[in-house]
Amino acid sequence: MDKVHIVITGRRNTGKSSLVNAILGQSKAIVSDTPGTTTDPVKKSYEIPGVASVIFVDTAGIDDKGTLGTLRIEKTLEAIQQADAGILVITHNRFGKYEKELIRKFQTGKQPFLIVHNQSDLQPLSTELENFLTTQYNVPVIRFSAYESRSDTLIKAISRIIPAAGQKSLLNGLTQPGDMVMLVTPIDSEAPTGRLILPQVQMLRTILDRQCISLVMQPQQIESYFTRSSLRPDLVITDSQAFKEVAALIPPEIPLTSFSIVLAHGKGNFKKYLEGTPAIDKLRDGDRILLLESCSHHVSCEDIGRIKIPALLQRYTGKHLNFDFVAGSGTPQSPWSDYTLIIQCGGCMMTTRQLHCLLQPAINAGIPVSNYGMTLAYIQGIFERVTAPFRKK
């Protein structure tokens, strides 16, 4: 389940950071009477019980000035594009071109939003402006003061605009209550010390939420399990790096896939991944491939994106290939048109919207896109098997 990103926008000095602090009940964001205190977008996590895990993205003022101000505005616009929902903060009944442009961004991106009239203790929201905003845009308009208002009303309003799509279960259509799901989780040098990686944790929680039974083991324990137990899992999800070993141990009648492919189906552009992965067979000497990683991390000799996939692709194709890498939500230094294939990681650290925004320029340019798990499955000859559970839907 994605954390819902809610971007907080408006002009400078409208109290965006004060609003975040009031919601959190803590002084997490720096506030000042000086316009432009917030520079780069600042992210703060918050739990709305029974609704969602939320990340508030506090942004620089849309009316920032100067060369640095232009760069800050670009970051703000990027944060808006990647957000699931938005809050437009206004003060002193001021509503003009900046606010209209921000609303246009939300409407273009089909993102739900609400309007907060902040600092209402200093100047109350006029009835005339409130009527105009509710009539013109059909969105909630909240009177708020960080110093006088309780945040309960605002939290309720935020809860109502959180997109339901962001709460879709990763195992929708794959499991029913009572099903048994086997998770195969290798422990190697890439595994964090004393912890599971995020996709494995997400899958465990999803299994519990769907009232299923989970079995967790390493690849070398699979054979022992089937020897000692007559219970057969309804679904097996493995780390993509262990595909070859695990596929040989799981009976063919048992559905098999990977964490990365489940994430691709739940969050990514799955149809385009399916269409794009076979382009591996068309790679030629000198082709450039871009690998997109959703997180930054130390690279080891067992790194799946930086080491293993490039080596396996060159071995499979027999071609000399060039590779570029981008971590996080950044964009490549080279134009998208320079790439013959783009391979996205599972995207556990990104939201559904962020993944789609990141890959859309490549898709628009007609460049084939794939996913770590699908690429590994294709190279190892089990692509049809591990995508079959999703093709039946």
HELIX and SHEET records of a PDB file:
HELIX    1   1 LYS A   16  LEU A   24  1                                   9    
HELIX    2   2 GLY A   66  GLN A   82  1                                  17    
HELIX    3   3 LYS A   97  THR A  108  1                                  12    
HELIX    4   4 THR A  127  TYR A  137  1                                  11    
HELIX    5   5 ASP A  152  ILE A  161  1                                  10    
HELIX    6   6 ALA A  164  GLN A  167  5                                   4    
HELIX    7   7 LEU A  198  ASP A  209  1                                  12    
HELIX    8   8 PRO A  219  GLN A  221  5                                   3    
HELIX    9   9 ILE A  222  ARG A  228  1                                   7    
HELIX   10  10 SER A  240  ALA A  242  5                                   3    
HELIX   11  11 PHE A  243  LEU A  249  1                                   7    
HELIX   12  12 PHE A  259  LYS A  267  1                                   9    
HELIX   13  13 PHE A  270  GLY A  276  1                                   7    
HELIX   14  14 THR A  277  LYS A  282  5                                   6    
HELIX   15  15 ILE A  304  LYS A  308  3                                   5    
HELIX   16  16 ILE A  309  THR A  317  1                                   9    
HELIX   17  17 TRP A  336  ASP A  338  5                                   3    
HELIX   18  18 THR A  352  ASN A  364  1                                  13    
HELIX   19  19 TYR A  372  ILE A  379  1                                   8    
HELIX   20  20 PHE A  383  ARG A  391  1                                   9    
SHEET    1   A 6 VAL A  42  ILE A  48  0                                        
SHEET    2   A 6 ALA A  52  ASP A  58 -1                                        
SHEET    3   A 6 VAL A   4  GLY A  10  1                                        
SHEET    4   A 6 ALA A  85  THR A  91  1                                        
SHEET    5   A 6 PHE A 113  ASN A 118  1                                        
SHEET    6   A 6 VAL A 141  ARG A 143  1                                        
SHEET    1   B 4 ILE A 213  MET A 217  0                                        
SHEET    2   B 4 MET A 180  VAL A 184  1                                        
SHEET    3   B 4 LEU A 235  THR A 238  1                                        
SHEET    4   B 4 LEU A 256  SER A 258  1                                        
SHEET    1   C 4 ASN A 322  ALA A 327  0                                        
SHEET    2   C 4 ARG A 288  GLU A 293  1                                        
SHEET    3   C 4 LEU A 341  GLN A 344  1                                        
SHEET    4   C 4 VAL A 369  ASN A 371  1                                        
END                                                                             
